[in-house]
Amino acid sequence: SSPAVVDGTVYVGSRDGNVYALTEGGHLKSLYGFVVDRNLLIGGGAGLTGMTLAGLGAWRYSRGSAKTTTQITTDHGVDNWPCPGHDSTKTAAVPTAREPRTDPETAHRIQPEGSTVDTSPAIDGDHAFVTTNEGALLGVALESGDIELMTALDAENPTPPVVSDQLVVVGTDQGVQAYRQRDGEERWTRSVEGLTTVVADDAVFVGTDTGVQGHHLAGGSQKWQTDCEGQVTALAVADGAVYIAAGTSITALDAETGTQHWQIETRGHNPSLAIGDRLIITTRSVVAAHDPETGKEQWTKDEGGQPTAVALAHGHIYQTTDSDVRALDIRTGTENWRTSIDATTGPVVVGDTVYVGTESDLVALNAADGSYKFTHGLDGVLSRPIVVGNSVFCRTADGSLTVVTGKLGDEPQLHTRSSDPETDPSAAESTTETTDDVTATSSSDLENAEPDSVATRFARDCDSIESASVVDDTGPVHVYRGTLVDQISEEHTHLYALAPEHSEEESVSDFEKIAREWQGISKNTHVATVYDHGSDPRPWIAFDPGIGRLDEALTNLERPKRIDILVDLAEAVRTGSMYNLAHGGITPTTVFLAEDEQGSLIATLADWGLQRTVEKRIEDPPVTPYTAPEQLTGETAGTATDIYRLGAIIYRVLTDEPPFAYGADLRSAIADRDFERPTNVDSSLPTAVDELVATAMATDPDKRFDSPYELRRELVAIFD
């Protein structure tokens, strides 16, 4: 082919199937030994785009795809699927997102020349990443189906890729390797025999045939190592713990140190794991629910199924058996429905739909009753489906990654209720945490509140609320302090309730949608725990306020505590982004403080855009020092918006003043980014804080930090 020159290196394609990298003087620098389509054009059109780094065996190329009636889009629904099981908890579910329900159509069959796709994909943004039987890592553009990245792994038996913080991590028989997403450059490699990889927070956890290792995501340095009796077959990570399945045992370790919390024996070999309100363990012999904190068994069901992973959503366990797909109540193990299907994969749940693969079809079932939504013929589905946007991605028996598009449904209607203290010991414990006497309000205090306020009338008409008093009733969303019916402790609960004068259908729909989404992620550490929500007498949601709001406690906090709070908030925003949720309304009044089991102060994020969304439906939301520039013009909030607002919170927490405190016109000051440098307000701050805040609060969203994790990492580095 014709040569291309990039950064002093000459690239040329040869009839022997190789791509050669030469110096401008003609000396050979590198040889890339892949089988490449002879029609590949180096230097133009559908060819090499200059992303190759000498010696790495990585290049981008495109191969045309036939146009389909329905194009792949990620504008709605799930926008990423970072690893098998969706995230490190392995729930394989995004129950709050819209999903493709009808009109399935095969959009692409993606297969590299001369090889086959060997693993299920990981999807981040607009690209999917898979590995091949020839030991290559592929990056595929979702909308076109073109293979744009191919990187030689120089190893065999790769695990399914995992994506995090702009990296792709793969385990092989040679070790664990991390590559940069945009160009395939190897960032680090570690010589361990990796069998399973899970990325969680800032760490990579690797299961081997003898134990587990924890590595830092940035740089790959080892944090800890522990031995296991038997080969590690499954890993899951949640709330600072790593759960390991090896042989016939399950072990829980501290994710930071590797210290063992507990270990239990299981009935059957090679168990799979998933963590929701309960730790669900499945083998061919049993399905069992355990307390994630103690390992204590809560129930067990002798009838097992295939030793495949399950999906957890809508208060149910969705599982494939030898001849059926079924739904079990996660609290009791009671079977609610069973549909006869010879599934070849485990299930995935998105919205109100359960997806499984068979030897001849992709099948979509109604999550409520197991009835069929559609079947779509495929050449055998080999790994469980992955759903992003309007598309379902399947590794199929013809060696390809097959993409099936469909028509997106409406907002999902199913949702899980909060944990019941009678059936969930962890829920009972969460309602008995000690709170600050200054901020806590007992039921006797509430009985002395004004006799007939809007809050007391609400409590009187709501079967789930014992009592309530007003915190703020000036906006379209009221804030109450109250207690729930049958609440075990006397500590207070906070409630958001739609104001009685705003009961129009659109406001009700907005409120209920966000309440479902918030509850769907509220088991994560730095998301305020939702106790319950309902629609009568008007939409409401009850959550744990901990020991009080950030703005009420900030004055008494020393700087190290403030930094910890900011790190927690970055993690909360990152959690939301993993579930395709943007907050859009972060202010100091939506941040609550709590104490963990060790008595350490932690921050949780509440509201999740509820108040701002309802305000936007009714009237223009008020402009605050935390409003992002794009919100001034009514644009939809995204992760970049949350990063901006988090930057404004950082400014407030570190300087004790909000940004734009000295501007005469707040709207103009936000648009012009006219605020004092943080170090001008507090000269004791490191100068690097100025750059961090400036980047987070950049007027152009594209110039902000790429992710909440990147912001968190920079913040920690400054104060480390």
Legacy VTK file of the C-alpha trace (Angstrom):
# vtk DataFile Version 3.0
C-alpha trace
ASCII
DATASET POLYDATA
POINTS 720 float
0.000 0.000 0.000
0.964 3.651 -0.158
3.090 4.762 2.828
1.996 7.104 5.600
4.324 9.192 7.780
3.286 9.901 11.366
5.581 11.525 13.944
8.737 10.556 12.073
7.691 6.948 11.483
6.845 5.543 8.032
4.053 2.920 7.975
3.528 0.662 4.962
1.346 -2.396 4.318
2.833 -5.491 2.720
1.406 -8.365 0.654
2.660 -10.749 3.396
-0.101 -9.481 5.666
2.176 -7.343 7.844
2.421 -3.648 8.560
6.006 -2.334 8.763
7.135 0.701 10.772
10.303 2.319 9.377
12.447 5.272 10.301
12.489 8.094 7.774
15.951 6.772 6.864
14.416 3.430 5.895
15.495 1.338 8.902
12.970 -1.150 10.291
11.571 -0.103 13.676
8.682 -2.528 14.195
6.689 -5.249 12.504
2.979 -5.708 13.170
2.047 -9.263 12.275
-1.724 -9.221 11.918
-3.873 -10.509 9.125
-5.286 -7.332 7.600
-7.881 -6.813 4.892
-5.999 -6.246 1.593
-8.309 -3.295 0.908
-6.919 -1.464 3.946
-5.744 1.959 2.817
-2.765 3.256 4.782
-2.891 7.023 5.127
-6.443 7.780 4.075
-10.061 6.783 3.844
-10.793 3.693 5.918
-7.212 3.158 6.961
-4.539 3.903 9.509
-5.261 7.162 11.295
-1.938 7.843 12.922
-2.620 6.342 16.339
0.166 3.715 16.139
3.047 3.741 18.604
6.151 1.873 17.469
6.694 -1.477 19.132
3.209 -1.822 20.612
1.457 -3.575 17.783
-1.511 -1.194 17.867
-3.282 0.572 15.042
-6.685 1.933 14.105
-8.429 0.879 10.944
-11.967 0.866 9.649
-13.852 -1.671 7.612
-17.139 -0.642 6.076
-20.464 -1.959 7.378
-23.797 -2.283 5.674
-26.351 0.353 6.638
-29.346 -0.798 8.650
-32.827 0.566 9.073
-32.204 1.305 12.759
-28.857 2.860 13.650
-27.102 2.237 16.947
-27.555 5.118 19.369
-26.538 5.708 22.984
-28.464 8.967 23.408
-30.956 7.171 25.667
-30.815 4.101 27.883
-27.612 2.631 29.303
-24.503 4.440 28.040
-21.761 2.093 29.279
-21.167 -1.477 30.396
-17.716 -1.490 32.013
-17.298 -5.203 32.702
-19.118 -8.565 32.686
-22.012 -8.192 35.097
-22.198 -4.450 34.255
-20.209 -3.317 37.311
-18.075 -4.787 40.068
-21.119 -5.915 42.095
-22.008 -8.301 39.237
-25.730 -7.534 39.405
-25.911 -7.592 35.583
-28.697 -5.047 35.741
-29.559 -1.393 35.163
-33.207 -1.464 36.244
-33.814 2.291 35.955
-32.797 2.703 32.288
-34.895 2.483 29.125
-34.236 -0.596 27.039
-34.831 -1.994 23.503
-38.158 -3.848 23.786
-39.531 -4.303 20.264
-38.611 -4.450 16.549
-35.259 -6.273 16.841
-32.949 -6.051 13.831
-29.377 -7.250 13.302
-27.358 -4.099 12.738
-23.762 -5.410 12.594
-21.763 -8.618 12.633
-18.295 -7.556 13.706
-15.461 -9.994 13.083
-11.770 -9.323 12.386
-10.296 -10.877 9.262
-8.913 -14.352 9.957
-9.963 -14.588 13.620
-12.994 -14.707 15.901
-14.281 -12.657 18.809
-13.439 -14.636 21.942
-14.985 -12.689 24.844
-17.997 -10.580 25.694
-17.419 -6.847 25.231
-16.844 -4.022 27.675
-18.403 -0.757 26.516
-17.354 2.748 27.452
-18.728 5.797 25.681
-18.957 5.166 21.942
-16.648 2.132 21.751
-16.842 -1.565 22.587
-13.716 -3.580 23.479
-13.336 -7.334 22.909
-10.480 -9.830 22.574
-9.953 -12.389 19.806
-8.766 -15.986 19.589
-5.579 -14.678 17.960
-4.675 -12.705 21.089
-5.687 -9.215 19.967
-7.640 -6.486 21.708
-10.196 -4.790 19.445
-11.898 -1.429 19.795
-15.163 -1.149 17.836
-17.038 2.070 17.057
-20.616 1.479 18.162
-22.502 3.534 15.597
-20.644 2.254 12.522
-19.585 -1.202 13.670
-16.076 -0.487 12.338
-13.040 -1.984 14.060
-10.971 1.098 14.858
-8.372 -0.319 17.237
-6.385 -3.533 17.190
-3.642 -4.238 19.737
-1.521 -7.385 20.051
-1.665 -8.849 23.569
1.192 -11.299 22.930
-0.566 -13.787 25.205
-3.270 -16.434 25.236
-6.541 -17.064 27.060
-7.534 -13.431 27.603
-10.285 -12.624 30.068
-13.167 -10.363 29.049
-11.916 -6.764 29.003
-12.759 -4.333 31.798
-12.825 -0.570 31.194
-12.199 2.127 33.774
-10.738 5.636 33.789
-9.850 5.583 30.057
-8.051 2.237 30.401
-8.848 -1.263 29.138
-7.633 -3.998 31.514
-7.211 -7.610 30.362
-5.961 -10.706 32.177
-4.047 -13.344 30.200
-1.853 -16.372 30.805
1.100 -13.963 30.915
-0.294 -11.475 33.417
-2.528 -8.446 33.701
-2.209 -5.662 31.144
-3.691 -2.173 30.965
-4.040 -0.273 27.685
-5.112 3.259 26.918
-8.523 3.266 25.267
-7.923 5.923 22.659
-4.874 4.376 20.959
-4.106 0.974 22.516
-0.850 2.103 24.123
0.223 -0.265 26.889
0.233 1.624 30.184
1.415 -1.176 32.453
1.675 -4.952 32.767
2.106 -7.245 35.772
3.319 -10.847 35.637
0.528 -12.728 37.367
-1.525 -15.554 35.975
-4.793 -13.681 35.733
-7.976 -15.711 35.506
-10.540 -13.032 36.448
-10.246 -9.251 36.644
-12.570 -6.777 38.282
-12.033 -3.027 38.353
-13.498 -1.176 41.340
-12.680 2.308 42.591
-8.962 2.846 41.940
-7.978 -0.837 42.061
-7.734 -3.952 39.891
-8.440 -7.263 41.611
-6.992 -10.361 39.949
-8.042 -13.927 40.678
-5.486 -16.665 40.009
-5.279 -20.425 40.469
-3.857 -19.892 43.975
-5.330 -16.646 45.305
-6.185 -12.999 44.761
-4.095 -9.867 44.266
-5.088 -6.230 44.552
-3.351 -3.716 42.258
-3.590 0.045 41.893
-5.395 0.984 38.689
-2.926 3.793 38.043
0.437 2.147 37.429
-0.546 -1.411 38.357
1.568 -1.627 41.526
0.534 -4.412 43.875
-1.413 -3.449 47.022
-1.776 -6.882 48.604
-1.937 -10.605 47.928
-3.762 -13.443 49.672
-3.876 -17.197 49.080
-7.015 -19.287 48.550
-7.731 -22.996 48.734
-8.522 -23.658 45.109
-8.757 -21.756 41.874
-10.576 -18.428 42.007
-13.629 -18.673 39.753
-15.522 -15.465 40.574
-14.885 -12.032 42.066
-17.238 -9.240 43.067
-16.587 -5.937 44.815
-18.981 -3.789 46.855
-18.782 -1.276 49.702
-15.056 -1.665 50.292
-15.031 -5.485 50.296
-13.854 -8.080 47.762
-15.889 -11.291 47.617
-14.048 -14.360 46.311
-15.389 -17.687 45.108
-12.733 -20.420 45.173
-13.357 -24.145 45.292
-16.300 -24.612 47.655
-15.794 -21.470 49.761
-16.700 -17.787 49.682
-14.332 -15.299 51.341
-14.809 -11.591 52.034
-11.695 -9.404 52.171
-11.060 -5.747 52.862
-10.552 -4.186 49.422
-7.836 -1.833 50.656
-5.708 -4.213 52.739
-6.721 -7.756 51.775
-7.569 -8.559 55.403
-10.132 -11.346 55.739
-13.563 -10.393 57.103
-15.168 -13.834 56.997
-15.229 -17.159 55.127
-18.046 -19.655 54.571
-18.437 -23.003 52.826
-20.917 -23.513 49.982
-22.756 -26.533 48.648
-21.382 -27.199 45.199
-18.317 -26.142 43.256
-17.551 -23.059 41.166
-20.140 -20.701 42.685
-21.079 -17.421 41.049
-21.587 -14.190 42.993
-23.750 -11.075 42.791
-24.237 -8.374 45.415
-27.357 -6.293 45.900
-29.155 -5.947 49.230
-27.872 -9.479 49.801
-24.922 -11.525 48.612
-26.381 -14.090 46.212
-24.425 -17.314 45.724
-25.424 -19.834 43.051
-24.073 -23.284 42.240
-25.623 -26.202 40.405
-26.907 -27.417 43.789
-28.328 -24.317 45.476
-29.246 -20.663 45.344
-28.522 -18.892 48.634
-28.757 -15.393 50.092
-26.247 -14.187 52.673
-25.594 -11.017 54.631
-22.680 -9.323 52.803
-21.293 -7.926 56.055
-21.220 -11.142 58.100
-21.621 -13.990 55.613
-24.610 -15.263 57.613
-27.054 -17.296 55.535
-30.512 -15.727 55.267
-32.151 -18.382 53.100
-31.222 -21.190 50.742
-33.106 -22.925 47.940
-32.015 -26.473 47.170
-33.051 -26.460 43.537
-30.083 -25.029 41.685
-29.633 -24.181 38.050
-26.857 -23.847 35.575
-23.690 -22.584 37.281
-24.132 -19.266 35.470
-24.213 -15.782 36.903
-27.560 -14.273 37.930
-29.046 -10.794 37.576
-30.430 -8.779 40.502
-33.137 -6.179 39.903
-36.631 -5.139 41.037
-36.268 -7.069 44.302
-35.711 -10.340 42.409
-33.017 -12.801 41.429
-33.230 -13.690 37.737
-31.600 -17.030 36.950
-31.270 -19.552 34.148
-31.683 -23.237 35.037
-31.135 -26.253 32.803
-34.459 -25.677 31.047
-35.972 -22.431 32.338
-35.540 -18.797 33.213
-37.027 -17.898 36.583
-37.455 -15.024 39.039
-36.997 -15.491 42.799
-37.918 -12.987 45.504
-34.557 -11.780 46.827
-35.895 -11.535 50.397
-37.287 -15.055 50.706
-36.231 -17.139 47.700
-39.879 -17.645 46.716
-40.279 -18.341 43.007
-42.538 -15.756 41.350
-42.431 -16.977 37.759
-40.745 -19.510 35.508
-40.552 -19.549 31.697
-39.409 -22.602 29.746
-36.291 -21.623 27.757
-33.149 -23.636 26.992
-30.861 -20.684 27.688
-27.156 -20.825 26.889
-26.295 -17.705 28.884
-27.022 -16.076 32.175
-29.617 -13.276 32.248
-29.248 -9.512 32.014
-31.912 -7.045 33.175
-32.286 -3.533 31.802
-35.406 -1.542 32.580
-38.346 -3.950 32.717
-36.790 -6.542 30.376
-34.779 -9.744 30.956
-32.428 -10.781 28.118
-30.965 -14.277 27.631
-29.357 -16.117 24.729
-30.132 -19.568 23.338
-28.622 -21.794 20.640
-30.740 -20.023 18.044
-32.140 -16.784 19.458
-31.790 -13.669 21.511
-34.821 -13.700 23.848
-36.376 -10.749 25.693
-38.815 -11.431 28.552
-41.030 -9.235 30.689
-39.283 -8.934 34.078
-42.640 -8.782 35.878
-44.098 -12.111 34.727
-41.678 -13.853 32.333
-43.860 -13.358 29.259
-42.162 -12.971 25.888
-41.420 -9.513 24.480
-39.493 -10.732 21.424
-37.197 -13.411 20.017
-34.588 -12.667 17.368
-32.759 -15.354 15.413
-28.973 -15.519 15.911
-26.305 -18.148 15.217
-26.064 -19.278 18.851
-25.408 -16.839 21.708
-22.220 -17.804 23.593
-22.013 -15.175 26.341
-24.706 -13.256 28.113
-26.042 -10.229 26.286
-24.901 -6.687 26.993
-27.329 -3.800 26.541
-26.254 -0.255 25.697
-28.530 2.412 24.243
-30.942 0.850 21.771
-28.700 -2.158 21.143
-27.981 -5.635 22.489
-24.447 -7.002 21.965
-23.980 -10.779 21.737
-20.937 -12.976 21.110
-22.280 -15.547 18.667
-21.248 -18.973 17.412
-20.180 -17.650 13.992
-17.216 -15.950 15.709
-18.596 -12.428 15.558
-19.821 -9.755 17.919
-23.410 -9.403 16.748
-25.305 -6.195 17.460
-29.106 -6.245 17.561
-30.940 -2.931 17.628
-34.493 -2.397 18.822
-37.048 0.245 19.601
-36.583 1.762 23.047
-39.463 1.406 25.472
-40.869 4.028 27.811
-39.491 4.683 31.283
-39.433 1.413 33.277
-42.335 0.886 35.669
-40.929 -1.826 37.916
-38.790 -0.821 40.859
-37.622 -2.321 44.117
-39.041 -1.212 47.433
-36.654 -0.366 50.245
-35.335 -3.133 52.434
-37.774 -4.461 55.032
-36.208 -4.598 58.529
-38.180 -7.782 59.244
-36.579 -9.627 56.346
-33.285 -7.735 56.013
-31.142 -7.489 59.171
-28.820 -5.000 57.481
-31.756 -2.666 56.947
-32.673 -2.844 60.615
-29.104 -2.041 61.544
-29.022 0.934 59.192
-31.988 2.505 60.948
-30.355 2.277 64.372
-27.142 4.182 63.679
-26.248 6.834 66.239
-26.940 10.398 65.140
-26.009 13.807 66.504
-28.300 14.899 69.369
-28.318 18.420 67.982
-29.755 17.451 64.605
-31.779 14.352 65.529
-35.506 14.797 66.110
-37.365 12.146 68.125
-40.997 11.179 67.665
-41.858 13.011 70.886
-40.343 16.187 69.467
-42.520 15.850 66.390
-45.649 15.486 68.469
-44.983 19.005 69.766
-44.720 20.483 66.263
-47.380 22.815 64.925
-50.677 20.879 65.036
-51.854 21.261 61.449
-48.965 22.138 59.142
-48.600 20.996 55.542
-46.223 18.333 56.866
-48.546 16.980 59.553
-51.415 16.800 57.065
-49.118 14.902 54.696
-48.187 12.408 57.437
-51.827 11.967 58.403
-52.753 11.065 54.806
-49.725 8.823 54.148
-49.935 5.236 55.423
-46.131 4.898 55.525
-45.302 8.058 57.496
-45.846 8.186 61.264
-45.140 11.913 61.730
-43.531 14.847 59.939
-42.516 18.465 60.472
-41.482 21.166 58.030
-37.854 21.869 57.237
-38.522 23.895 54.071
-41.879 24.291 52.304
-41.077 27.287 50.087
-40.413 25.500 46.786
-42.218 23.031 44.526
-40.499 20.210 46.440
-40.969 20.334 50.213
-38.405 19.069 52.732
-39.751 17.408 55.889
-38.224 15.722 58.901
-40.164 12.698 60.112
-40.453 9.074 61.146
-41.735 6.062 59.227
-44.465 3.710 60.371
-42.917 0.750 62.264
-39.544 2.485 62.255
-37.337 0.681 64.755
-35.273 3.644 65.936
-36.348 7.113 66.962
-33.730 8.821 64.803
-35.169 11.120 62.209
-35.756 10.523 58.528
-35.676 13.223 55.864
-38.376 13.377 53.215
-38.767 15.175 49.929
-42.420 15.571 48.927
-43.992 17.215 45.909
-45.804 20.387 46.986
-49.603 19.937 46.962
-50.092 22.765 44.454
-47.879 21.026 41.881
-49.695 17.761 41.230
-49.749 18.040 37.426
-48.911 14.826 35.589
-45.499 15.949 34.283
-44.205 16.962 37.737
-45.476 13.727 39.276
-43.797 11.692 36.529
-40.472 13.546 36.932
-40.492 13.097 40.701
-41.327 9.384 40.590
-38.730 8.679 37.892
-35.901 10.260 39.884
-37.071 8.558 43.080
-36.779 5.164 41.343
-33.353 6.005 39.929
-32.068 7.259 43.263
-33.288 4.182 45.107
-31.679 2.002 42.446
-28.197 3.252 43.413
-28.766 4.057 47.085
-27.003 0.959 48.408
-23.710 2.478 47.265
-21.670 3.896 50.131
-21.677 7.575 49.214
-25.259 7.764 47.943
-27.812 8.710 50.606
-29.756 5.555 51.548
-33.394 5.567 50.453
-35.690 4.002 53.034
-38.885 4.094 50.998
-40.830 6.140 48.467
-44.429 6.334 47.334
-47.079 8.323 45.484
-49.835 8.894 48.067
-51.065 11.418 49.032
-48.466 12.969 46.707
-45.053 11.718 45.512
-42.462 11.430 48.290
-39.150 9.806 49.106
-37.653 9.107 52.544
-33.894 8.862 53.057
-31.196 8.711 55.724
-29.823 12.212 56.539
-27.068 10.859 58.783
-25.931 13.423 61.358
-26.761 16.511 59.329
-26.071 18.590 56.233
-22.619 19.675 55.077
-23.424 23.398 55.124
-24.516 23.129 58.776
-21.340 21.339 59.898
-18.633 22.851 57.689
-17.410 25.532 60.087
-16.236 22.967 62.651
-14.403 20.691 60.229
-10.600 20.682 59.923
-9.057 20.584 56.436
-8.226 16.822 56.380
-11.881 16.028 57.091
-12.941 18.431 54.374
-10.679 16.714 51.847
-12.148 13.328 52.786
-15.653 14.699 52.222
-14.725 16.017 48.782
-13.193 12.663 47.835
-16.428 10.954 48.938
-18.505 13.314 46.788
-16.348 12.633 43.733
-16.964 8.932 44.323
-20.721 9.557 44.603
-20.731 11.397 41.265
-18.687 8.581 39.738
-21.213 6.044 41.041
-24.044 7.950 39.376
-22.180 8.103 36.069
-21.696 4.303 36.136
-25.485 3.962 36.245
-26.054 6.591 33.560
-27.354 9.076 36.165
-26.388 12.736 36.377
-27.321 14.689 39.489
-27.420 18.184 37.989
-28.311 19.875 41.275
-25.361 19.357 43.634
-25.175 22.061 46.320
-24.048 21.992 49.966
-27.688 21.383 50.953
-27.783 18.059 49.070
-24.667 16.744 50.853
-25.193 14.903 54.151
-22.665 13.646 56.679
-22.731 10.290 58.443
-20.469 8.048 60.476
-19.322 4.636 59.313
-18.941 1.604 61.589
-15.513 2.808 62.726
-16.888 6.221 63.636
-15.190 7.964 60.713
-17.005 10.821 59.027
-18.250 10.126 55.491
-20.305 12.138 53.024
-23.398 10.988 51.141
-25.144 12.689 48.238
-28.936 13.080 48.269
-31.599 14.602 46.002
-30.066 13.348 42.716
-31.494 16.243 40.768
-35.018 15.802 42.088
-35.635 19.380 43.221
-34.014 21.020 40.209
-35.818 18.753 37.726
-39.229 19.552 39.223
-38.355 23.260 39.397
-37.327 23.177 35.738
-40.666 21.616 34.817
-42.605 24.368 36.637
-40.394 27.442 36.283
-36.810 28.475 35.639
-34.667 26.977 38.420
-32.893 29.574 40.559
-29.317 30.445 39.605
-26.893 29.625 42.426
-23.095 29.805 42.735
-23.123 26.096 41.855
-25.071 26.420 38.581
-23.049 25.276 35.552
-22.839 27.588 32.503
-24.715 25.133 30.273
-27.579 25.092 32.774
-28.081 28.827 32.234
-29.314 28.018 28.735
-31.439 25.022 29.742
-29.155 22.250 28.494
-29.603 18.771 29.954
-27.227 17.981 32.794
-24.602 15.303 32.279
-21.525 14.036 34.087
-19.603 17.134 32.951
-22.242 19.263 34.693
-21.760 17.308 37.906
-17.989 17.765 37.617
-18.494 21.540 37.335
-20.792 21.643 40.348
-18.384 19.442 42.288
-15.638 21.955 41.444
-17.826 24.710 42.899
-18.354 22.604 46.050
-14.564 22.149 46.312
-14.207 25.931 46.146
-16.794 26.379 48.910
-15.404 23.664 51.197
-11.759 24.753 50.904
-12.261 28.538 51.094
-15.414 28.776 53.259
-16.888 31.007 50.551
-18.944 30.123 47.479
-17.491 30.948 44.061
-18.591 34.253 42.535
-19.064 35.703 46.025
-17.849 39.101 44.838
-19.687 39.259 41.498
-22.466 41.848 41.086
-24.363 39.770 38.487
-24.219 36.049 39.292
-25.486 34.893 35.880
-22.865 36.960 34.027
-20.128 35.915 36.454
-20.885 32.233 35.824
-20.937 32.706 32.048
-17.603 34.590 32.170
-16.064 32.348 34.877
-15.412 35.494 36.893
-14.369 34.268 40.321
-11.414 34.819 42.627
-8.699 32.198 42.618
-9.092 29.976 45.696
-5.591 30.906 46.872
-6.574 34.585 46.773
-9.339 33.774 49.238
-7.205 31.465 51.412
-3.475 31.872 50.890
-2.721 28.703 52.885
-4.086 26.533 50.075
-1.635 24.860 47.662
-1.424 26.743 44.362
-2.379 23.541 42.519
-5.912 23.997 43.878
-6.322 26.983 41.534
-5.680 24.829 38.477
-7.877 22.004 39.744
-10.847 24.315 40.330
-10.270 26.118 37.022
-10.341 22.814 35.131
-13.388 21.465 36.953
-15.270 24.746 36.437
-14.229 25.356 32.835
-16.965 27.118 30.862
-16.641 24.576 28.035
-17.744 21.128 29.333
-15.235 19.435 27.006
-12.355 21.169 28.796
-13.287 19.862 32.232
-11.910 16.691 33.781
-12.794 13.661 31.686
-14.326 11.843 34.657
-15.109 12.234 38.370
-12.339 9.715 39.028
-9.773 11.980 37.339
-10.925 14.914 39.483
-10.741 12.755 42.601
-7.252 11.568 41.722
-5.949 15.106 41.193
-7.498 16.262 44.456
-5.911 13.422 46.418
-2.536 14.056 44.769
-2.563 17.718 45.801
-3.193 17.006 49.474
-1.372 13.671 49.761
LINES 1 721
720 0 1 2 3 4 5 6 7 8 9 10 11 12 13 14 15 16 17 18 19 20 21 22 23 24 25 26 27 28 29 30 31 32 33 34 35 36 37 38 39 40 41 42 43 44 45 46 47 48 49 50 51 52 53 54 55 56 57 58 59 60 61 62 63 64 65 66 67 68 69 70 71 72 73 74 75 76 77 78 79 80 81 82 83 84 85 86 87 88 89 90 91 92 93 94 95 96 97 98 99 100 101 102 103 104 105 106 107 108 109 110 111 112 113 114 115 116 117 118 119 120 121 122 123 124 125 126 127 128 129 130 131 132 133 134 135 136 137 138 139 140 141 142 143 144 145 146 147 148 149 150 151 152 153 154 155 156 157 158 159 160 161 162 163 164 165 166 167 168 169 170 171 172 173 174 175 176 177 178 179 180 181 182 183 184 185 186 187 188 189 190 191 192 193 194 195 196 197 198 199 200 201 202 203 204 205 206 207 208 209 210 211 212 213 214 215 216 217 218 219 220 221 222 223 224 225 226 227 228 229 230 231 232 233 234 235 236 237 238 239 240 241 242 243 244 245 246 247 248 249 250 251 252 253 254 255 256 257 258 259 260 261 262 263 264 265 266 267 268 269 270 271 272 273 274 275 276 277 278 279 280 281 282 283 284 285 286 287 288 289 290 291 292 293 294 295 296 297 298 299 300 301 302 303 304 305 306 307 308 309 310 311 312 313 314 315 316 317 318 319 320 321 322 323 324 325 326 327 328 329 330 331 332 333 334 335 336 337 338 339 340 341 342 343 344 345 346 347 348 349 350 351 352 353 354 355 356 357 358 359 360 361 362 363 364 365 366 367 368 369 370 371 372 373 374 375 376 377 378 379 380 381 382 383 384 385 386 387 388 389 390 391 392 393 394 395 396 397 398 399 400 401 402 403 404 405 406 407 408 409 410 411 412 413 414 415 416 417 418 419 420 421 422 423 424 425 426 427 428 429 430 431 432 433 434 435 436 437 438 439 440 441 442 443 444 445 446 447 448 449 450 451 452 453 454 455 456 457 458 459 460 461 462 463 464 465 466 467 468 469 470 471 472 473 474 475 476 477 478 479 480 481 482 483 484 485 486 487 488 489 490 491 492 493 494 495 496 497 498 499 500 501 502 503 504 505 506 507 508 509 510 511 512 513 514 515 516 517 518 519 520 521 522 523 524 525 526 527 528 529 530 531 532 533 534 535 536 537 538 539 540 541 542 543 544 545 546 547 548 549 550 551 552 553 554 555 556 557 558 559 560 561 562 563 564 565 566 567 568 569 570 571 572 573 574 575 576 577 578 579 580 581 582 583 584 585 586 587 588 589 590 591 592 593 594 595 596 597 598 599 600 601 602 603 604 605 606 607 608 609 610 611 612 613 614 615 616 617 618 619 620 621 622 623 624 625 626 627 628 629 630 631 632 633 634 635 636 637 638 639 640 641 642 643 644 645 646 647 648 649 650 651 652 653 654 655 656 657 658 659 660 661 662 663 664 665 666 667 668 669 670 671 672 673 674 675 676 677 678 679 680 681 682 683 684 685 686 687 688 689 690 691 692 693 694 695 696 697 698 699 700 701 702 703 704 705 706 707 708 709 710 711 712 713 714 715 716 717 718 719
